[in-house]
């Protein structure tokens, strides 16, 4: 049995066995509350085999601004979706909350397959299994306070953040060596690393900003779901 969920009857979406809950979801339809924000999840079906599917975001409060980047990846038969170093994640789009109404964006199976193939290195050989999905919370504009570079590994200090390994960030730094768009290779509670081929840079104070392109999610109970249409 399906059950309509949503904030109003005219904007309700049906939840069934193929609905994947990616954000924080309170108890409903006999499912316990769970948090998937930022964590990778393997779909029970292949996104690239679906003619069309929608990502739908529901903001629980009128102040739930900001959002998430939604990414997907090819997961090999022997792969582990939680291992972010194995698949290359490609951004399918962003869910940006501006209020309580649902926000959505759609993708076709062929489209997501092309996007994942283009992002994967080495090239996928044979069967394409677009089954990995994850969220990256919006970072907003983080302020840089310190930079360093040792043995072609750059470290940027920004204070408390939600950046994750594998996501892409754009840096605008007072030290131009660090400016550009890079993929994060390691994080701590206040820093992140990325590969940068350059002579060493002694740790020093710096200014500038870092962003993954989406405002920080706010409010409680934000939900993102996948709704397949066959």
C-alpha positions, 0 to 999 in steps of 0.5 A: 500500500502506498501513502501520500506524503507532503505538505499539502494534498496538491503537492503530495508525493507517494512513498512506496518500496522504491522511495529512498529516504536520504535526509532526516525522516521522522517516523512514518509508514512504520519506518523509524526515524533515520539520518542519511545526510551526507552518507552514501547509499546504494540504491536497490535499483539502477538509476541509469535504467530508469526512464525518468526519476525525480529528486524531491526535497521537503523543507520542514520549516519556513526557515529551512533555507540552504540545501544539499548537493545530490551526487551519484556514482557507478558502483562496481559489483565488488565495490563498496558504496561507503568507500568514497575513494572507489567511485567518482561522484558526479553532481546531479543537481542541488536541492535548495530549500527556501521555505516549506514547499517541495523542491524538485529536479528530474533526471533521465536514466541515459542522462545520469549514465552519461554524467557518471561516465564522464566523471569516472576515471579510469573509464568504466568498462562494460556494465554501468551500474549507477547505484550510488547516491549521496548528499553533500550539505551546503557549505556556504562561504567558509572563511580561510584563516591559514594555509600550508602546502607540503609534498604537493598536499595543500591544507586549508584551515576554515574552522568548523565545517561539514565538508567531506572527502570527495566533494569539489570546492572553489577557493578564493585565497589571498595566496593565489597558489591555493585559489581554484577548484579542487577535490577534497582528499582529507578532512579534520574538524577545522581543515581540509586537504587537496592535491596541489602540485607546487613548491612547499608553502610554509604554514601561514595566516591567509584570508579568503573564502571556500564554498561548495556552491550551496548555502548551509542547510538550516531548519530541522526535518529536511527530507530528500527523496528519490521517486522513480517513474517507469 
